[in-house]
Structure formats: structure tokens, C-alpha cells
Amino acid sequence: MHKLIVYTHADCLLKDNGPNHPERKERLQVILKSIQDISDIDIKIKNAPLASISNICLVHPKKYINNIFSLIPNLGLKGLEKEPYADTLLCPNSKNAILRSCGAGIAAVDSIINYNEKRIFCAVRPPGHHAETIRANGFCFVNNVAIAARYLQKKYNIKKIAIIDFDVHHGNGTQEIFYKDKSVFYGSIHEFPLFPGTGLQREFGSSKIINVPILAGTNGKEFLAMIDNKILNYVDKFKPEIILISAGFDAHKRDPLAHINLESQDFYNLTKNIVEIANLHCNGRIISFLEGGYDLVALSESVKEHIYGLIT
């Protein structure tokens, strides 16, 4: 059984999206309580550092990130999309939350490579997988998993990286960033049609992108079979040196933003299947990033199952 490192930071709790917004601080609070309640696993909780702008610029142009930070209000909220559809919001405490969320992935990479850690979970918000190279959307500002992948490539010369995205929404940002990059595999299973409206099978980029759109009502058994047959089989053939996970828990049957019917236990089985491939090809190295999941009960249960899956 492996130990687990969790990177998080109190700054991530300060990101405010206003009343009735699904991406709220309570998401992270229930996750951290759930993690702290686990007594039979060696879990080390560490503070995420602030990401440097130079590392963010491995994916996003400096002009883009400077513009986002320049829009942070002194009071209240500032939406980045056109009204009335603004749901990617900046608040006065946004900057450090964004930098800590990204910094968690950077610290995780350093821990994996330099200290031979095997399993790391980044319990952070705001999430990242919708953030494109020059466009914030879907509650996301910078793409945490993509920046970690580029950092692995640039600092440690990692040649083959697999990103597995089981958030119920397609990671349009991650796909856009790696669309022509044959060194990064990106596999996403997601409800379709649903926000953001991307992720069709024909979107395969350099041939290292696999999209598995699924219909509303899909159950856990069907979901696991499809990710196994259509994504994990490909990852097995790709033979990555490390696996990164965009871990969204909004395919749960309780989630208010989607219509897929996974049970909490399904996230254990899903994670365990990913771990088996990591053990085969990556010396067991996995970094998981919190993405979506908006029902607090489902989040609490599902993250716990994910963690037990990670340390199998």
C-alpha cells in the first residue's frame, strides 16, 4: 500500500463566486474533511506553493495571465464572459487561489521526480481543465494539469505523458493545448451534449486524443466499460512515463450539473484501473487534480473512494 501526498492551501478556500454558484468553497471543505477522516492510510497534507508566472507561461502567454490578474476587482465579483452568462468570476482573493491551484501541480511534479513519490492528489480550486491557451471559461483560469505536463517536459525531459479526464464535462482547454502534440495523450469521457459542447470522437488532433462522449443516463457499469475499452486500452499501448488525472466527480448520480449515474464506489474501481496501468508503465506515478463535482455528499464520498483507489 502506498502513501499519499495531498497538496492544498487555505488560499483556495478564499476564492468566492457569490451566492448559489456551484463552484464554492464548501466543495473543498468537505473534501479536506473527508481526507482528514481517513485513518488507515498514510496521508501527508502539504501546503501548495504559489506558482511562478514563468511556469504558467509554459502554457499561457504572459499577456493573458497579466490581463486576468489586472481584472481582479477590489470589491465584489468580475465575470469574464458576456452577461448574462458570466459564471467564470474573479473576486478580490482570486490571484493567490489561482497561483496555489497551479502551484500544487508544480510541487507534485517535483515530489514525484525528485523524491520518488508515487501518488499525489491536488485538492485545489479553482479547477483548470476548461482553460484554453488564451481563454478562461467553465470556472477555470489557468490549466493546472496542462501546466504540470509542460513542466514535466521542460524541467525533467519526460517524453510521454498521459492525461485521463473523467470529469463529466469535456476538458476543452486541455484538448486545445495538446491538440497537435504527439507526446501527450489526452483521453476524456464526458456527457454529450453538455457544456462546453466539444469532445466529439472526430476531434482526435494528432491522433493522441481520444474522446468518449456518452449519453445522459449512462450508469457506472457502462461508464467503466467504456473508459476501460476506449481510453485505458489506448493508454496501455501508449506506455506513458507518468499519468495525470483530471478528476471530476460530477458524473455522480447526485450531481446537479449533469445526468450520468455513477455511484461513489465507481470512482474507486475507475481509479484502481488507472493505477494498474501506472504500475505497469509509469513506476506507479500518478498526479490527480480536482476538477468538477458539485454535490457535497457525492464529493465527500467519491473523493474518499478515489483516494483508496489511488493507494491500491
C-alpha positions as CSV (number, residue, x, y, z in Angstrom):
1,M,0.0,0.0,0.0
2,H,1.4,3.4,-1.0
3,K,1.3,6.6,1.0
4,L,-0.5,9.6,-0.5
5,I,0.6,13.2,-0.6
6,V,-2.2,15.8,-0.8
7,Y,-1.3,19.4,-1.9
8,T,-3.8,22.1,-0.9
9,H,-3.9,25.6,0.6
10,A,-6.2,27.7,2.6
11,D,-6.0,30.4,-0.1
12,C,-8.1,28.0,-2.3
13,L,-10.9,28.5,0.2
14,L,-10.9,32.2,-0.3
15,K,-12.0,32.1,-3.9
16,D,-15.6,33.4,-3.9
17,N,-18.1,33.1,-6.7
18,G,-21.0,34.6,-5.0
19,P,-24.3,33.1,-3.7
20,N,-25.8,30.0,-5.4
21,H,-22.7,29.4,-7.6
22,P,-21.9,25.6,-7.8
23,E,-18.1,26.1,-7.6
24,R,-17.9,27.1,-4.0
25,K,-15.5,26.8,-1.1
26,E,-17.6,24.2,0.6
27,R,-16.6,21.8,-2.1
28,L,-13.0,21.9,-0.9
29,Q,-14.0,22.0,2.8
30,V,-15.9,18.7,2.6
31,I,-13.1,17.1,0.6
32,L,-10.5,18.0,3.1
33,K,-12.7,16.8,6.0
34,S,-13.2,13.5,4.2
35,I,-9.4,13.2,3.7
36,Q,-8.7,14.0,7.3
37,D,-11.2,11.4,8.4
38,I,-9.2,8.6,6.7
39,S,-7.2,6.9,9.4
40,D,-5.9,3.7,7.7
41,I,-3.8,5.4,5.0
42,D,-0.5,7.3,5.4
43,I,-1.6,10.7,4.1
44,K,0.7,13.8,4.2
45,I,-1.1,17.1,3.7
46,K,1.2,19.8,2.4
47,N,0.8,23.4,1.5
48,A,0.8,24.2,-2.2
49,P,3.3,26.9,-3.2
50,L,2.5,29.9,-5.4
51,A,3.1,29.0,-9.0
52,S,5.6,31.3,-10.8
53,I,4.4,33.2,-13.8
54,S,7.3,31.6,-15.8
55,N,5.8,28.2,-15.2
56,I,2.3,29.3,-16.0
57,C,3.7,30.7,-19.2
58,L,4.7,27.2,-20.3
59,V,1.1,27.1,-21.4
60,H,-0.5,30.6,-21.2
61,P,1.0,33.7,-22.7
62,K,2.2,36.3,-20.2
63,K,-0.2,38.9,-21.7
64,Y,-3.1,36.5,-21.0
65,I,-2.3,35.9,-17.3
66,N,-1.4,39.5,-16.7
67,N,-4.7,40.6,-18.2
68,I,-6.7,38.2,-15.9
69,F,-4.9,39.5,-12.8
70,S,-5.5,43.1,-13.9
71,L,-9.2,42.4,-14.0
72,I,-9.4,41.2,-10.4
73,P,-11.7,43.6,-8.5
74,N,-11.0,45.3,-5.2
75,L,-14.6,44.5,-4.2
76,G,-17.3,42.3,-5.5
77,L,-17.1,40.0,-8.5
78,K,-16.0,40.4,-12.1
79,G,-17.3,38.0,-14.7
80,L,-15.1,37.1,-17.7
81,E,-17.8,36.0,-20.1
82,K,-20.5,38.2,-21.5
83,E,-23.6,38.8,-19.4
84,P,-25.9,37.2,-18.6
85,Y,-23.7,34.0,-18.9
86,A,-20.8,35.1,-16.7
87,D,-20.0,32.2,-14.4
88,T,-16.2,32.4,-14.5
89,L,-15.8,35.0,-11.9
90,L,-12.9,36.9,-10.3
91,C,-13.1,38.0,-6.7
92,P,-10.5,40.1,-4.7
93,N,-8.8,36.9,-3.4
94,S,-8.6,35.2,-6.9
95,K,-4.9,35.7,-7.6
96,N,-3.4,33.6,-4.8
97,A,-6.1,30.9,-5.2
98,I,-5.2,30.6,-8.9
99,L,-1.5,30.5,-8.2
100,R,-1.8,27.9,-5.4
101,S,-4.0,25.7,-7.5
102,C,-1.4,25.7,-10.2
103,G,1.5,25.6,-7.8
104,A,0.1,22.3,-6.3
105,G,0.7,20.6,-9.6
106,I,4.3,22.0,-9.9
107,A,5.1,20.9,-6.3
108,A,3.6,17.5,-7.1
109,V,5.8,17.1,-10.2
110,D,8.9,17.9,-8.1
111,S,7.9,15.5,-5.4
112,I,7.3,12.7,-8.0
113,I,10.6,13.2,-9.8
114,N,13.0,14.3,-7.1
115,Y,11.6,12.3,-4.1
116,N,10.3,9.2,-5.8
117,E,6.7,9.8,-4.5
118,K,4.1,7.7,-6.4
119,R,0.6,9.1,-5.7
120,I,-0.3,12.7,-5.3
121,F,-3.8,14.4,-5.1
122,C,-4.1,18.1,-5.7
123,A,-7.1,19.2,-3.6
124,V,-7.4,22.7,-5.1
125,R,-9.8,25.2,-6.6
126,P,-10.4,26.9,-9.0
127,P,-10.3,24.0,-11.4
128,G,-8.4,24.1,-14.6
129,H,-9.4,21.8,-17.5
130,H,-11.6,24.2,-19.3
131,A,-8.9,26.9,-19.5
132,E,-7.6,27.2,-23.1
133,T,-4.3,28.9,-24.1
134,I,-5.9,32.3,-24.1
135,R,-9.4,31.8,-22.9
136,A,-10.8,31.4,-19.4
137,N,-14.1,29.6,-19.2
138,G,-16.1,27.0,-17.2
139,F,-14.9,28.3,-13.8
140,C,-11.2,27.8,-15.0
141,F,-8.5,30.5,-15.4
142,V,-5.2,28.5,-15.9
143,N,-5.0,24.9,-16.9
144,N,-3.4,23.2,-13.9
145,V,-3.0,19.8,-15.4
146,A,-1.6,21.1,-18.7
147,I,1.0,23.3,-16.9
148,A,2.1,20.3,-14.9
149,A,2.5,18.3,-18.1
150,R,4.6,21.1,-19.8
151,Y,6.7,21.4,-16.6
152,L,7.4,17.7,-16.7
153,Q,8.5,18.0,-20.3
154,K,10.6,21.2,-19.8
155,K,12.3,20.6,-16.5
156,Y,12.5,16.9,-16.4
157,N,12.6,15.9,-20.1
158,I,9.6,13.5,-19.7
159,K,8.9,12.2,-23.1
160,K,5.4,10.6,-22.9
161,I,2.6,11.8,-20.6
162,A,-1.0,10.6,-20.4
163,I,-3.8,12.8,-19.2
164,I,-7.0,10.9,-18.3
165,D,-10.1,13.2,-17.8
166,F,-13.2,11.6,-16.2
167,D,-14.9,14.9,-15.3
168,V,-18.4,14.8,-16.8
169,H,-17.7,17.9,-18.8
170,H,-15.2,17.7,-21.7
171,G,-11.8,19.3,-21.0
172,N,-11.9,21.6,-24.0
173,G,-8.9,23.5,-22.6
174,T,-6.6,20.5,-22.2
175,Q,-7.6,19.2,-25.6
176,E,-6.9,22.6,-27.3
177,I,-3.5,22.9,-25.6
178,F,-2.3,19.4,-26.7
179,Y,-4.2,19.1,-29.9
180,K,-1.1,18.8,-32.1
181,D,1.3,17.3,-29.5
182,K,2.1,13.6,-30.1
183,S,4.0,13.4,-26.8
184,V,0.9,13.9,-24.7
185,F,-2.1,11.6,-24.8
186,Y,-5.4,13.1,-23.7
187,G,-8.4,10.8,-23.1
188,S,-11.8,12.2,-22.0
189,I,-15.1,10.5,-21.2
190,H,-17.9,13.0,-20.8
191,E,-21.6,13.6,-21.2
192,F,-22.6,14.9,-24.6
193,P,-24.4,17.1,-25.4
194,L,-23.4,19.2,-22.4
195,F,-21.2,22.2,-21.6
196,P,-18.8,23.1,-23.3
197,G,-20.2,21.4,-26.4
198,T,-16.8,20.0,-27.5
199,G,-15.4,16.5,-27.3
200,L,-16.8,14.6,-30.3
201,Q,-15.0,11.4,-31.5
202,R,-13.8,13.2,-34.6
203,E,-11.8,15.6,-32.6
204,F,-8.6,13.5,-32.5
205,G,-5.9,16.0,-33.2
206,S,-2.5,14.5,-33.7
207,S,-4.1,11.0,-33.1
208,K,-3.2,11.2,-29.4
209,I,-6.6,12.5,-28.4
210,I,-9.5,10.1,-27.6
211,N,-12.9,11.5,-26.9
212,V,-15.7,9.2,-25.5
213,P,-18.9,11.2,-25.5
214,I,-21.7,9.4,-23.5
215,L,-25.4,9.9,-23.3
216,A,-27.4,11.1,-20.3
217,G,-28.4,8.2,-18.1
218,T,-25.2,6.2,-18.6
219,N,-24.7,4.0,-15.5
220,G,-21.5,3.1,-13.7
221,K,-21.0,-0.3,-15.3
222,E,-21.4,1.2,-18.8
223,F,-19.1,4.1,-17.9
224,L,-16.4,1.9,-16.6
225,A,-16.6,-0.5,-19.6
226,M,-16.2,2.5,-22.0
227,I,-13.3,4.1,-20.3
228,D,-11.6,0.8,-20.0
229,N,-12.1,-0.2,-23.6
230,K,-11.8,3.2,-25.3
231,I,-9.3,5.1,-23.2
232,L,-7.3,2.8,-20.8
233,N,-6.6,0.3,-23.6
234,Y,-5.0,3.1,-25.6
235,V,-3.0,4.4,-22.6
236,D,-1.7,0.9,-22.1
237,K,-0.4,0.9,-25.8
238,F,0.9,4.5,-25.4
239,K,3.1,3.4,-22.4
240,P,3.3,6.8,-20.7
241,E,6.1,7.7,-18.2
242,I,3.6,9.3,-15.9
243,I,-0.2,9.6,-15.7
244,L,-2.0,12.8,-14.8
245,I,-5.7,12.7,-13.9
246,S,-8.3,15.4,-14.3
247,A,-10.5,14.1,-11.5
248,G,-14.0,15.5,-11.7
249,F,-16.7,13.8,-9.6
250,D,-19.7,15.3,-11.4
251,A,-20.6,12.1,-13.2
252,H,-22.1,11.0,-9.9
253,K,-25.8,10.4,-9.9
254,R,-26.4,13.1,-7.3
255,D,-24.6,15.9,-9.3
256,P,-26.8,18.9,-10.2
257,L,-25.0,19.9,-13.4
258,A,-25.1,16.6,-15.3
259,H,-27.1,13.4,-15.9
260,I,-24.7,10.4,-15.5
261,N,-25.4,7.8,-12.9
262,L,-22.2,6.8,-11.2
263,E,-22.2,5.6,-7.6
264,S,-19.5,6.7,-5.2
265,Q,-17.9,3.2,-5.3
266,D,-17.4,3.5,-9.1
267,F,-14.7,6.1,-8.5
268,Y,-12.7,3.5,-6.6
269,N,-12.9,1.0,-9.4
270,L,-12.2,3.6,-12.1
271,T,-9.1,4.8,-10.2
272,K,-7.9,1.3,-9.4
273,N,-7.9,0.5,-13.2
274,I,-5.8,3.6,-13.9
275,V,-3.4,2.6,-11.1
276,E,-2.9,-0.8,-12.7
277,I,-1.7,0.9,-15.9
278,A,0.5,3.3,-13.9
279,N,2.1,0.3,-12.1
280,L,2.8,-1.3,-15.5
281,H,4.3,1.6,-17.4
282,C,5.0,4.6,-15.1
283,N,6.6,3.1,-12.0
284,G,3.2,3.8,-10.3
285,R,3.5,7.6,-10.8
286,I,0.2,9.4,-10.7
287,I,-0.8,13.0,-10.0
288,S,-4.5,13.7,-9.7
289,F,-6.1,17.1,-9.9
290,L,-9.5,18.0,-8.5
291,E,-11.7,19.4,-11.3
292,G,-15.5,19.4,-11.0
293,G,-18.1,17.8,-8.7
294,Y,-20.8,19.9,-7.2
295,D,-22.9,17.8,-4.8
296,L,-21.2,17.9,-1.4
297,V,-22.3,14.4,-0.3
298,A,-21.2,12.9,-3.6
299,L,-17.9,14.8,-3.4
300,S,-17.1,13.7,0.1
301,E,-17.8,10.0,-0.7
302,S,-16.3,9.9,-4.2
303,V,-13.0,11.6,-3.3
304,K,-12.6,9.1,-0.4
305,E,-13.1,6.3,-2.9
306,H,-10.7,7.9,-5.3
307,I,-8.1,8.1,-2.6
308,Y,-8.5,4.4,-1.7
309,G,-8.2,3.6,-5.4
310,L,-5.0,5.6,-5.7
311,I,-3.2,3.8,-2.9
312,T,-4.2,0.2,-4.0
